[in-house]
Amino acid sequence: MGMYDNLQYLGHEYQTKDTPAQRLDLYKIEINQDNGHWYLWHQEYDAKWVDDPMGLSCGYLDQKNKRWRLCQDFDGLIRFYREDDERGGYKSDAWIEYQALFMNGQMLKLTQTQGEPLTQWLLGGIKQKEKTK
């Protein structure tokens, strides 16, 4: 099972496998009120492993001193997606997906996608599961 990160955008939380961390970290795309441009931010933290023999992984990562850092060195494409329960569960139009192109942490282009490989893969698995019921 692959790891993913969460990304906040316009009041919603999305999942992505395209951010640099890929360890269940938090990112956000937020507008800079001074210049009107959108930027990618990463929530950094100081971390310490805490042993917990009763826990699922025999411990956990204790995160302290959380702070936001601009991803000014990030160049690339990030795809992010979420299920919209208000649109009706696992139907094809219930998935909201975007792809955003960044250079130096600034978003250059944002496209809402539909019917792309990620959507088709998710829906294919769901349809297959429904056939086995």
N, C-alpha and C positions, 0 to 999 in steps of 0.2 A: 504494500500500500504506500503510495507516494505521499509526501508531505505537501502542504499548501500554505499559503498566507491568506490573511483577510485584508480586504481593501475597502475603505469607506469612501463613498462618493455620493453626493447629493442626498445625504441623510439615510442611505441604505448601506448595508454591508454585503460585500461580494466575496467570492473565493477566486483565487488565482494561483497558477503554478508558474507564472512568468516573472515574479519579482526576485530580486537577488538573494533573499534570506532563505526561503523555503523551510522554515522551522516554526510554523504557526505564529509568525510575527504579524504585526499590524502596520498597514500602510494607509495613506489617505491621499486623495487628489483634491486639492483645495486651491481656490482662487486667491491671488495676491491682490488685496484691495488697492494697493498703491499703483500697480501697473496693469491690472486687469488680466494677467496671464495665469494659467492653471499650472500647478507644480505637483510633483510627487514627493511625499514626505514619508519617512520611516520612523516608527516609534522605537527608539533605542532605550536600553536599560542596563543596569548593572545586575549581573546574575550570579547566583551561588547555588550549587547543588545541595539539596537537603535530603539526607537518607530518611526513608520511611518504609520500613520492612512490611508494613500492612498495605502500602499503596500498590497500584497496578504495575508500576515500573520500579518498585522498591525505592522510590524517591521522586522528587520533583524539583523543578527549577524555580527558585524564589527570585522574582524580579523586583528590583527596587530602583528608585531614582529614574522613573520613566520620563522621557523627554522626546520631543519631535526634532528630527534633523532633515533638512532638505537634501534630497538625493541628487545633488548637483553634478555628480559624475555619471549618472545613469543615462545611457543611450539605448533605446530599444523599444520593442513592441510588447505591451502587456494586454493580455486578454483576461477579462474578469466577467463573472456570471453569477446569477442568483435565480432561484425559483420564486415566482410571484404567485403566492397563494390566492390572491384576489382574482387571478386570471384562470384559475381552474386546475391546479395540480400539475400533472405530468404531461399535459397536452403540449404540442409544439410551440404554441404561442404563450405558454406560461413561463418560458425561460427568457430572461432578459440578459443579453450579452453585449459587451462592448469590447472594442479593441482601441487602445490608445497608443499613439506614437510619441515618444519622448526624445529630446536631445538636451543634454546638460540638465536633466530633471524637469525641463519645461515641456508641457504637453503641446505638441504641434498639431495633432489631428486626433479626433475622436469619432469613431464610427460605431453605430449600433448594428450588430450583426444578427442574422437569423438564417438558419439552415446551413450554417457552417459546420465543419467536421465535429466540433465539440457537441453541438446540439444534436447532430445526427447520431453520434456515438451514444449519448445519453438516452435519446428516444429509442434507439435500436435495442438497447438493453432493457428498457422498460417494456417495450412491446413483446420481447422474447419472454420476459417474466410473466406477462399477462397470459401468454399462450399456454404456459405450464400450469396455470391455476385450474 
